[in-house]
Amino acid sequence: MTPTAVLEKLAEIKMIDVWIPTVDERWLILPRYTKPSLDTKLLIEKLKLRLPSQPPPRLVAQKESYKIEGQPVR
């Protein structure tokens, strides 16, 4: 596997922020890495790498400057 192919495969792992509104008008932000596919997991193991643990959640005050994209979950 070429170095470019390895990097392209590892690029499938994304970092996303899940924003959850709280009842006291703040935001609970859960930064999360997407789950790697089976072949990406095998590549990570073969390269003797470890994915970092999920980052801790953050709690922030609600401000108008926060723009939330997407549709609310119902």
C-alpha positions as CSV (number, residue, x, y, z in Angstrom):
1,M,0.0,0.0,0.0
2,T,1.4,3.4,-1.0
3,P,1.8,6.2,1.6
4,T,-0.8,8.2,-0.2
5,A,-3.3,5.3,0.0
6,V,-2.6,4.9,3.7
7,L,-3.3,8.6,4.3
8,E,-6.4,8.5,2.2
9,K,-7.7,5.5,4.2
10,L,-6.9,7.2,7.5
11,A,-8.6,10.4,6.3
12,E,-11.9,8.5,6.5
13,I,-11.9,9.0,10.3
14,K,-13.6,12.4,10.9
15,M,-13.9,14.6,13.9
16,I,-17.4,16.0,14.6
17,D,-19.0,18.1,17.3
18,V,-22.4,17.1,18.6
19,W,-24.2,20.2,20.0
20,I,-27.0,19.5,22.5
21,P,-29.0,22.4,24.0
22,T,-29.6,22.2,27.7
23,V,-32.6,23.4,29.7
24,D,-30.6,26.3,31.2
25,E,-29.9,27.7,27.7
26,R,-26.3,26.4,27.4
27,W,-24.8,24.0,25.0
28,L,-23.3,20.6,25.8
29,I,-20.7,19.9,23.1
30,L,-19.6,16.4,22.5
31,P,-16.5,16.2,20.3
32,R,-16.4,12.7,18.7
33,Y,-14.3,10.8,16.2
34,T,-16.3,8.7,13.8
35,K,-15.9,4.9,14.1
36,P,-13.3,3.6,11.6
37,S,-14.4,0.9,9.1
38,L,-13.1,-2.6,9.5
39,D,-10.4,-2.3,6.9
40,T,-9.3,1.0,8.4
41,K,-9.1,-0.7,11.9
42,L,-7.0,-3.4,10.4
43,L,-4.7,-0.8,8.8
44,I,-4.3,1.0,12.2
45,E,-3.5,-2.3,13.9
46,K,-0.9,-3.2,11.2
47,L,0.8,0.2,11.6
48,K,0.8,-0.3,15.4
49,L,-1.1,2.9,15.9
50,R,-3.7,3.7,18.6
51,L,-6.7,6.0,18.2
52,P,-6.9,8.6,21.0
53,S,-9.8,8.3,23.4
54,Q,-12.9,10.4,22.8
55,P,-12.3,14.0,24.0
56,P,-14.3,15.1,27.1
57,P,-17.5,17.1,26.7
58,R,-17.6,20.9,27.0
59,L,-20.4,23.1,28.4
60,V,-20.7,26.6,26.9
61,A,-23.0,29.5,27.4
62,Q,-25.4,30.1,24.6
63,K,-24.5,33.0,22.4
64,E,-25.9,34.3,19.1
65,S,-22.5,33.9,17.5
66,Y,-22.9,30.1,17.6
67,K,-24.3,29.0,14.3
68,I,-25.7,25.5,14.3
69,E,-26.0,23.9,10.8
70,G,-28.2,21.0,10.0
71,Q,-31.7,19.9,11.1
72,P,-32.8,19.2,14.6
73,V,-33.3,15.6,15.6
74,R,-36.9,14.8,16.4
